[in-house]
Amino acid sequence: MKAKDYNNQVLSNTDYIRFVYCLIFASKDFAKEVIEELVYLFATIENISSTQQIDLFLAFKMIIKFRFGDDLKRKEELLEMVIKSVHESRHDELNGYEAKQKSIEELKMDYATLKVEKDNVISEKDNLIFEKDKVISEKYDVIEVINRDNETMRNELDEKNVWIEKAKKVLAKNHIFL
């Protein structure tokens, strides 16, 4: 593969499959050296299709994280090298594939920050709900007073209507009609 790349020959699909096989099936004893050598080769390949480049990028990303999981610095360097070897016009195709991995502490800090922000939003919404409940309660109290006043007025009107009916009957008995 080095010779083909050196002579500017286009690598075949079979060459790329061999590339991935070397990544995956390298002996555990010298897998890191093989991966590093393949990263350097990947960084120098010029005649590569977009699909093959993305596929190899994803394969590299997974195997580097697997083999260099304990060596954060080297893992980060290799991932950075792989990402930089992807042509800039293709970086959009890598949407979501970052070169840096966050440490547990960074994730905990991000979580704590998000939790505080969420708690603040919830607190603000609780305060808003409390204020609206207070306004509703005040309006409800006013409506109750109005309803009581209306009920009192209806009772008074009913009493007056009863009195008027009685007065009409008394007047009708005396032969006085209105």
Rosetta blueprint (number, residue, H / E / L):
1 M L
2 K H
3 A H
4 K H
5 D H
6 Y H
7 N L
8 N L
9 Q L
10 V L
11 L L
12 S L
13 N H
14 T H
15 D H
16 Y H
17 I H
18 R H
19 F H
20 V H
21 Y H
22 C H
23 L H
24 I H
25 F H
26 A L
27 S L
28 K L
29 D L
30 F L
31 A H
32 K H
33 E H
34 V H
35 I H
36 E H
37 E H
38 L H
39 V H
40 Y H
41 L H
42 F H
43 A H
44 T H
45 I L
46 E L
47 N L
48 I L
49 S L
50 S H
51 T H
52 Q H
53 Q H
54 I H
55 D H
56 L H
57 F H
58 L H
59 A H
60 F H
61 K H
62 M H
63 I H
64 I H
65 K H
66 F H
67 R H
68 F L
69 G L
70 D L
71 D L
72 L H
73 K H
74 R H
75 K H
76 E H
77 E H
78 L H
79 L H
80 E H
81 M H
82 V H
83 I H
84 K H
85 S H
86 V L
87 H L
88 E H
89 S H
90 R H
91 H H
92 D H
93 E H
94 L H
95 N L
96 G L
97 Y L
98 E L
99 A L
100 K L
101 Q L
102 K L
103 S L
104 I H
105 E H
106 E H
107 L H
108 K H
109 M H
110 D H
111 Y H
112 A H
113 T H
114 L H
115 K H
116 V H
117 E H
118 K H
119 D H
120 N H
121 V H
122 I H
123 S H
124 E H
125 K H
126 D H
127 N H
128 L H
129 I H
130 F H
131 E H
132 K H
133 D H
134 K H
135 V H
136 I H
137 S H
138 E H
139 K H
140 Y H
141 D H
142 V H
143 I H
144 E H
145 V H
146 I H
147 N H
148 R H
149 D H
150 N H
151 E H
152 T H
153 M H
154 R H
155 N H
156 E H
157 L H
158 D H
159 E H
160 K H
161 N H
162 V H
163 W H
164 I H
165 E H
166 K H
167 A H
168 K H
169 K H
170 V H
171 L H
172 A H
173 K H
174 N L
175 H L
176 I L
177 F L
178 L L
